[in-house]
Amino acid sequence: MSGLVLGAMAPDFEYFFRLQAYGSYGHTWLGMLWFNLPTSLLIAGLFHGLVKRPLVRCLPLFLRARLSWLAEKPWSLRNLWSSRMLLGIIIGSVSHVFWDAFTHSDTVISVNIKGLELWVGPFTLYRWLQYISSVVGLLAVAWFVWRLPKHSRLVKATSKIQRLFWTLNGVLTTIFWLLFLFVHESYGRSLLVASIVTGISAFSLAQILTSAVMWRYFHPSKQARAARALKREIAHEFVDKQPHS
């Protein structure tokens, strides 16, 4: 599943490295192999190995109750080299490029199917397809998360750790966002697109750095885990020894 999801987004990853909505190889067949594939593997490794546990443990209860299985489930980095992961990335990338052919201008499909270039109100038909499919996709993701079973036994970060996590994340995101916008030098009508692209890049980088800095709070040592287990055992024994009325 990770490979398919990342592969479906991979052709656009180039935008976030360039800090602008422009790409020259992410949407090409050769680029799928030398850019989309290794980039997706890198992001999968960072997400499962570093980011997912701190992020999920600090989410609001509504999301944490539904996604805790994702954060706590062991995920070996050897999965990166599995045929299922590699094939999923390629299939996801191909599906992305295929659908782009219907929703963008100057593609083989949009040029040859004249109806896609018809104007329907303020936009062309292919542009409507792009917007509508994006909204439908977001609603499908929201529905999927909503339908996930809720878990009652949750591992959560303390309120202090959560505040520290989101404060550091917010500060880093703001710094990187302003820096990326300055580097981008976008003004006028392109400022909105630049803000979205650089904002996603800034938040992603901030999330990685925050998770790395706060690693020890979410991945305690064996000694710390043993000490906590001993404390719980002592507490349970103390409760059991209390006289019952």
C-alpha positions as CSV (number, residue, x, y, z in Angstrom):
1,M,0.0,0.0,0.0
2,S,2.8,2.4,0.8
3,G,4.4,1.9,-2.6
4,L,1.1,2.5,-4.5
5,V,0.3,5.7,-2.5
6,L,3.7,7.2,-2.8
7,G,4.0,6.2,-6.5
8,A,0.7,8.0,-7.2
9,M,2.2,11.2,-5.8
10,A,5.8,10.7,-7.0
11,P,5.6,12.5,-10.4
12,D,4.8,15.7,-8.4
13,F,7.6,15.3,-5.9
14,E,9.9,17.2,-8.3
15,Y,7.9,20.4,-7.6
16,F,8.7,20.3,-3.9
17,F,12.4,19.9,-4.6
18,R,12.4,22.7,-7.1
19,L,10.1,24.8,-4.8
20,Q,7.9,25.6,-7.8
21,A,5.2,23.9,-9.8
22,Y,7.4,23.0,-12.7
23,G,9.0,19.7,-13.6
24,S,10.9,18.2,-16.5
25,Y,11.4,14.5,-15.6
26,G,8.9,13.4,-12.9
27,H,6.2,12.8,-15.5
28,T,8.4,11.0,-18.0
29,W,8.8,7.3,-18.4
30,L,12.5,7.4,-17.8
31,G,12.0,9.7,-14.8
32,M,9.8,7.1,-13.2
33,L,12.8,4.9,-12.9
34,W,15.6,7.2,-11.9
35,F,13.6,9.9,-10.0
36,N,10.2,8.6,-8.9
37,L,11.3,5.2,-7.7
38,P,14.3,6.2,-5.5
39,T,12.5,9.3,-4.2
40,S,9.5,7.2,-3.2
41,L,11.8,4.7,-1.4
42,L,13.5,7.5,0.5
43,I,10.2,9.0,1.6
44,A,8.9,5.6,2.6
45,G,12.0,5.0,4.7
46,L,11.8,8.4,6.4
47,F,8.0,8.1,7.1
48,H,8.0,4.5,8.5
49,G,11.4,4.8,10.2
50,L,11.3,8.3,11.6
51,V,8.1,10.3,11.2
52,K,5.0,8.2,11.6
53,R,5.2,7.4,15.3
54,P,5.8,11.0,16.6
55,L,3.3,12.4,14.2
56,V,0.4,10.0,14.9
57,R,1.0,10.1,18.7
58,C,0.6,13.9,18.6
59,L,-2.5,14.0,16.5
60,P,-5.9,14.9,17.9
61,L,-7.8,12.0,19.4
62,F,-10.2,11.6,16.5
63,L,-7.2,10.8,14.1
64,R,-5.0,9.1,16.7
65,A,-7.7,6.6,17.6
66,R,-8.0,5.6,14.0
67,L,-4.3,5.7,13.0
68,S,-2.5,4.3,16.0
69,W,-2.1,0.9,14.3
70,L,-0.1,2.7,11.6
71,A,2.3,4.3,14.1
72,E,2.9,1.3,16.3
73,K,3.0,-1.4,13.7
74,P,6.6,-2.6,13.1
75,W,7.8,-1.9,9.6
76,S,11.1,-3.3,8.5
77,L,13.2,-1.2,6.2
78,R,13.8,-4.4,4.2
79,N,10.3,-3.8,2.8
80,L,11.8,-1.1,0.7
81,W,13.3,-3.7,-1.6
82,S,10.3,-5.9,-1.8
83,S,8.8,-6.5,-5.2
84,R,5.4,-5.4,-3.9
85,M,6.8,-2.0,-2.9
86,L,8.7,-1.5,-6.2
87,L,5.8,-2.6,-8.3
88,G,3.4,-0.4,-6.4
89,I,5.5,2.7,-6.9
90,I,5.7,2.1,-10.7
91,I,1.9,1.3,-11.0
92,G,1.1,4.5,-8.9
93,S,3.4,6.6,-11.1
94,V,1.9,5.3,-14.3
95,S,-1.7,5.9,-13.1
96,H,-0.7,9.5,-12.2
97,V,0.8,10.2,-15.6
98,F,-2.2,8.5,-17.3
99,W,-4.8,10.6,-15.5
100,D,-2.7,13.8,-16.1
101,A,-3.1,13.1,-19.8
102,F,-6.9,13.8,-19.4
103,T,-6.6,16.7,-17.0
104,H,-3.8,18.9,-18.4
105,S,-3.3,20.8,-21.6
106,D,-1.0,19.9,-24.5
107,T,-1.0,16.1,-23.8
108,V,-1.5,13.5,-26.5
109,I,-5.0,12.7,-25.1
110,S,-6.2,16.2,-24.4
111,V,-5.1,17.4,-27.9
112,N,-6.7,14.6,-29.8
113,I,-9.9,14.5,-27.8
114,K,-11.3,17.9,-28.8
115,G,-14.1,17.8,-26.2
116,L,-11.6,18.1,-23.4
117,E,-10.6,21.6,-24.5
118,L,-14.2,22.9,-24.6
119,W,-14.8,25.8,-22.2
120,V,-17.5,25.0,-19.6
121,G,-18.0,28.2,-17.6
122,P,-14.7,29.6,-16.3
123,F,-12.6,26.5,-17.1
124,T,-12.0,24.0,-19.8
125,L,-13.4,20.5,-19.5
126,Y,-9.9,19.0,-18.7
127,R,-9.4,21.6,-16.0
128,W,-12.8,20.7,-14.5
129,L,-11.8,17.0,-14.5
130,Q,-8.6,17.9,-12.6
131,Y,-10.5,19.9,-9.9
132,I,-13.3,17.4,-9.5
133,S,-11.1,14.4,-9.4
134,S,-8.9,16.1,-6.7
135,V,-12.0,16.9,-4.6
136,V,-13.3,13.3,-5.0
137,G,-9.9,11.9,-4.1
138,L,-9.7,14.0,-0.9
139,L,-13.3,13.0,0.1
140,A,-12.4,9.3,-0.5
141,V,-9.4,9.6,1.8
142,A,-11.5,11.3,4.5
143,W,-14.1,8.6,4.2
144,F,-11.5,5.9,4.4
145,V,-10.0,7.4,7.6
146,W,-13.5,7.9,9.0
147,R,-14.4,4.2,8.5
148,L,-11.2,2.9,10.1
149,P,-11.9,1.2,13.4
150,K,-11.2,3.2,16.6
151,H,-8.7,1.7,19.1
152,S,-9.3,2.2,22.8
153,R,-5.8,1.3,24.0
154,L,-3.8,4.2,22.6
155,V,-0.1,5.1,23.1
156,K,0.0,8.8,23.2
157,A,2.6,11.4,24.0
158,T,2.1,13.5,27.1
159,S,0.6,17.0,26.7
160,K,4.0,18.6,27.3
161,I,5.6,16.5,24.6
162,Q,2.7,17.3,22.2
163,R,3.1,21.0,22.8
164,L,6.8,20.8,22.3
165,F,6.4,18.7,19.1
166,W,3.9,21.1,17.5
167,T,5.7,24.3,18.6
168,L,9.0,23.1,17.2
169,N,7.2,22.0,14.0
170,G,5.4,25.3,13.7
171,V,8.5,27.4,14.2
172,L,10.6,25.3,11.7
173,T,7.8,25.3,9.1
174,T,7.4,29.1,9.3
175,I,11.2,29.7,9.0
176,F,11.5,27.3,6.0
177,W,8.4,28.6,4.4
178,L,9.6,32.2,4.5
179,L,13.0,31.2,3.3
180,F,11.7,29.1,0.4
181,L,9.4,32.0,-0.7
182,F,12.3,34.4,-0.6
183,V,14.4,32.0,-2.7
184,H,11.4,31.4,-5.1
185,E,11.0,35.2,-5.6
186,S,7.3,34.8,-6.5
187,Y,5.1,37.8,-6.8
188,G,1.7,38.6,-8.2
189,R,-0.6,35.9,-9.5
190,S,2.1,33.1,-9.0
191,L,2.3,33.8,-5.2
192,L,-0.6,31.5,-4.4
193,V,0.9,28.5,-6.2
194,A,4.3,29.3,-4.8
195,S,2.9,29.5,-1.3
196,I,1.2,26.1,-1.6
197,V,4.3,24.4,-3.0
198,T,6.8,25.9,-0.7
199,G,4.4,25.5,2.3
200,I,4.2,21.7,1.7
201,S,8.0,21.6,1.2
202,A,8.5,23.6,4.4
203,F,6.1,21.4,6.5
204,S,7.6,18.2,5.2
205,L,11.2,19.3,6.1
206,A,10.1,20.6,9.5
207,Q,8.3,17.3,10.2
208,I,11.4,15.3,9.4
209,L,13.7,17.5,11.5
210,T,11.3,17.7,14.5
211,S,10.9,13.9,14.5
212,A,14.7,13.5,14.4
213,V,15.3,16.0,17.2
214,M,12.6,14.4,19.4
215,W,13.4,10.8,18.6
216,R,14.2,9.8,22.2
217,Y,10.8,10.9,23.4
218,F,9.0,8.4,21.1
219,H,11.6,5.6,20.9
220,P,12.8,5.0,24.4
221,S,15.8,2.8,25.2
222,K,15.3,-0.8,26.4
223,Q,16.3,0.3,29.9
224,A,13.7,3.0,30.0
225,R,11.0,0.6,28.8
226,A,12.0,-2.0,31.4
227,A,11.9,0.7,34.1
228,R,8.4,1.8,33.1
229,A,7.2,-1.9,33.0
230,L,8.6,-2.4,36.5
231,K,6.8,0.6,37.8
232,R,3.5,-0.6,36.3
233,E,4.0,-4.0,37.8
234,I,4.7,-2.6,41.3
235,A,1.6,-0.3,41.0
236,H,-0.6,-3.3,40.1
237,E,0.8,-5.3,43.0
238,F,0.1,-2.4,45.4
239,V,-3.5,-2.2,44.2
240,D,-4.0,-5.9,44.5
241,K,-2.8,-5.9,48.1
242,Q,-5.2,-3.2,49.2
243,P,-8.0,-4.6,51.4
244,H,-11.4,-4.7,49.6
245,S,-14.4,-3.4,51.4
